[in-house]
Amino acid sequence: MNWGSILDNTASFMLSPETIGFMLAALGLAVHFGYAGLLNFGMAGFMAIGAYGYAISILSFGFPWWAGILVSIVGAVIFAIILGIPTLKLRGDYLAIVTIAAAEIVRLLFQSRVFDEWTNSADGLGGYHTSFREANPLPEGTFGFGPWEFTSDQWWSRLFGLFLVALGLLLVWLLMRSPWGRVLKGIREDEDAVRSLGKNVYLYKMQALIIGGVLGALGGVVIALPSAVIPQYYLPSLTFFVWTALLLGGAATLFGPIIGAVLYWGVMAFLAGVLPAMATEGWLPISSTAAGNLRFVLVGVALMLLVAFRPQGLLGNKKEMTFVK
Amino acid sequence: MSSSTPDPTVPDGPDAPEGAELAGIDDDTIVDTLEVEPTHEIHHTTHLAKDDAAPGVAKVDPILVADHITRSFGGNKAVDVDHVEIPRHAITALIGPNGAGKTTLFNLLSGFDKPDTGEWSFNGRSLAGIPAFKSARLGQVRTFQLTKVLARLTVLESMKLGANGQRGESIWAAVVPPLWTSQEREIEERAITLLKKFKLYEKRDDYSASLSGGQRKLLEMARALMTQPEFVLLDEPMAGVNPALVQTLLDHVIDLKSEGMTVLFVEHDMHMVRHIADWVVVMAEGRIVAEGPPHEVMRNAAVIDAYLGSHLDEDIGVITGRYDEEGNRLS
C-alpha cells in the first residue's frame, strides 16, 4: 500500500475547488439551520442553480465570467423566494419536505430534454472556462509546495474560491453580531415569542433563506469553475454531504462550516485511497470498487454518531447545546 | 395531605410520614398561608364603567373594544363574545374555569389566531386582520401561558431583542455597525435597568434556558416591557410559580399600572385577582358571564355558581344560560 500517495491525495483534496465550494454551501446552511433554524434539505438545488446559471450564461448568452456569477446569485434569490413564499409560514418540518422536493425538481428540469438547447440535458455542460482563465492574474507555470502543487489556472480557481469564502465569512460575521442576527437567533429559538415582540418573522426568515441560498449557489459556482456541470452531481445526497460537513464543524459557528468542509473532504479522500488499497491487498473481502463505495457507509455512520454524541460539532459551544429543547 | 396522616399527634422524627409537620394545622390556616398579597401599595381605580356592572358594559375610557368575536374549533364554539371593553389605565383580570376560552380570546386579540367573525379596535384603530407583529408595534404586547424563553440566547440578549424600532434590525443597516451601535448602547442600558428591577441582573450572561420556571416568567414580562408597551396582556403570569414569587409578580403587575400602562391578565385563581384587579371579566363556555369590580363580581351568583364551583353537580351550561335545567340547548 502506497501511504505516501494516499496522504498526498488527501492533503491535495483538502484544498480542491470542491472542498472550497463545500465551505460556501455549508456556510449557507449555517445561516439557514444554525442561525435561523430553517431546515433546508435542498441545498443541492441552490448549488445546481449556481453552477448552471454560471455555465449557461457563458455558453448560451456569451456573458463574461463575472456576469455569469451575478446571474447565479439572481437565480438563487429567485429560487429562495419561490421556495419561501409558500413554506415559511408553515412549521419547520414542512420546509424540509418542500426543499428536498424542490431541489429534485430543479435537478430534473436541468436534466430533462426539454431545455436541451441550453442545458445539454443528461450530458451536462463543459468548456466554459476561457473567460474565467483569461482573467487569471497569476503568472504561468506550476507552483506550490508539497502536496499543494498546482498549475496557474488551478490556483486561480482555488484562490478565487477562497476569496468568496472570506467574503461570505465577513458577511455572516457582520450579520450575526448585529441586532438583525439577534432577531434571527430568536426566531430559531421560538418564533412566536419574537413575533409577540413586534418583529416581522416571515421577512427575517425570507432574508435568511436568500442569504444562505446565495452562498450555496456561489458554492456551486466554485465547484463548477474548473470542471464541468453534470446534473447527476446535484442529487439529494449532495445536500446531505453538505449537512455532514456543517454538523461536523458546528452548525451555529462561523468557522465550523469551513473546518467541517475541509475535514469532510479530507476523510472522504483518505478513505477513497485507503479502502480500495486495502481491498487490493486482500485485507477486505470485497472488490476495490465496492471498497471505494464503503466510504459513504462509513460517513453515514459517522454522521449518526456525531449527531448523537457531539451535536454541537467540533467548534460549537457545548453549553449552548446542553439545553435540548 | 391530612388523609394520609389522620392522627395529628404523630411525633416529629425520622420515622414521621411526609407532611406530618403540617398535620396539626387545620385546612383554613393552610389556605390563608398560601394566599399571597402584594407588598406594593394599590390604588384601586373605580368608576371605570359608564353604567351598572354587567357583561359588555360600556367603559368611560376603553383602550380596547371588541364586538361579536367568535371562534370555533370543529363544532365547539371556544369564544363567543358579543361585546367587551377594556378600561384604560387599569388592571383588568380575565378569569374563568378551564376551557372557558380565555387564552383563545387572548390569542385572537393579539393577532396570534384569526376569529371566525368579529371586529376589535385598540386605541380606536381596528386590529381585525392585522398580523401579530404589527399589533405588538402599535403598543399592545403579550406574554404566553407556557412561558416562551429564547433558550439559547442569553438573558441580556433576549432583553435587547425586545426593544422596538432598532435600526440594526434592518438587513442593510446590520452590516454597517456605526449606524446602530449608539442605539444599541441605549437599549442595553434600558435592558439592564429592567433586569435589575426584575432581579435578573446577576443572570444577564446566562442562557435563558438555565433559568428556573419563575425566573422565566419574570424574564418574559421584562422582555415584553422592552417594547415600551401601552397595553400589556399577560396570559396566566402566576401559573406554576411559588407563593414568594407570586408576590413579586403581583408587585410588578401593580407597577405596570402605576407606570401608566393598561394591563389585561388571565388568571384561574379568583383569590389572586381580587387584590390587584380594578375590574374583573368572567368567562365561561366562551362567553362573558359577568364583569365588574372584584368584590362585586365575587358576590355575583352566576360567578359563584359557574366559577367557584359550589354547585359542582350542575352543568355549567345551565348557569351560562346556554342550556335550561333539563339540559335542552337554548342558544
Chai-1 contact restraints between the chains, C-beta under 6 A:
chainA,res_idxA,chainB,res_idxB,connection_type,confidence,min_distance_angstrom,max_distance_angstrom,comment,restraint_id
A,L174,B,V175,contact,1.0,0.0,6.0,A-B,restraint_1
A,L175,B,A174,contact,1.0,0.0,6.0,A-B,restraint_2
A,S178,B,G168,contact,1.0,0.0,6.0,A-B,restraint_3
A,S178,B,A174,contact,1.0,0.0,6.0,A-B,restraint_4
A,P179,B,Q166,contact,1.0,0.0,6.0,A-B,restraint_5
A,P179,B,G168,contact,1.0,0.0,6.0,A-B,restraint_6
A,P179,B,E169,contact,1.0,0.0,6.0,A-B,restraint_7
A,W180,B,E169,contact,1.0,0.0,6.0,A-B,restraint_8
A,W180,B,I171,contact,1.0,0.0,6.0,A-B,restraint_9
A,W180,B,A174,contact,1.0,0.0,6.0,A-B,restraint_10
A,R182,B,E157,contact,1.0,0.0,6.0,A-B,restraint_11
A,R182,B,L161,contact,1.0,0.0,6.0,A-B,restraint_12
A,V183,B,E169,contact,1.0,0.0,6.0,A-B,restraint_13
A,K185,B,L153,contact,1.0,0.0,6.0,A-B,restraint_14
A,G186,B,L150,contact,1.0,0.0,6.0,A-B,restraint_15
A,G186,B,L161,contact,1.0,0.0,6.0,A-B,restraint_16
A,E189,B,L150,contact,1.0,0.0,6.0,A-B,restraint_17
A,E189,B,A151,contact,1.0,0.0,6.0,A-B,restraint_18
A,E189,B,R152,contact,1.0,0.0,6.0,A-B,restraint_19
A,D190,B,K148,contact,1.0,0.0,6.0,A-B,restraint_20
A,D190,B,L150,contact,1.0,0.0,6.0,A-B,restraint_21
A,A193,B,K148,contact,1.0,0.0,6.0,A-B,restraint_22
A,R195,B,A132,contact,1.0,0.0,6.0,A-B,restraint_23
A,R195,B,F133,contact,1.0,0.0,6.0,A-B,restraint_24
A,S196,B,A136,contact,1.0,0.0,6.0,A-B,restraint_25
A,S196,B,R142,contact,1.0,0.0,6.0,A-B,restraint_26
A,L197,B,G162,contact,1.0,0.0,6.0,A-B,restraint_27
A,L197,B,T227,contact,1.0,0.0,6.0,A-B,restraint_28
A,G198,B,F133,contact,1.0,0.0,6.0,A-B,restraint_29
A,G198,B,A136,contact,1.0,0.0,6.0,A-B,restraint_30
A,G198,B,R137,contact,1.0,0.0,6.0,A-B,restraint_31
A,G198,B,N164,contact,1.0,0.0,6.0,A-B,restraint_32
A,G198,B,T227,contact,1.0,0.0,6.0,A-B,restraint_33
A,K199,B,F133,contact,1.0,0.0,6.0,A-B,restraint_34
A,N200,B,F133,contact,1.0,0.0,6.0,A-B,restraint_35
A,Q207,B,I171,contact,1.0,0.0,6.0,A-B,restraint_36
A,E320,B,R152,contact,1.0,0.0,6.0,A-B,restraint_37
A,F323,B,A151,contact,1.0,0.0,6.0,A-B,restraint_38
A,F323,B,A209,contact,1.0,0.0,6.0,A-B,restraint_39
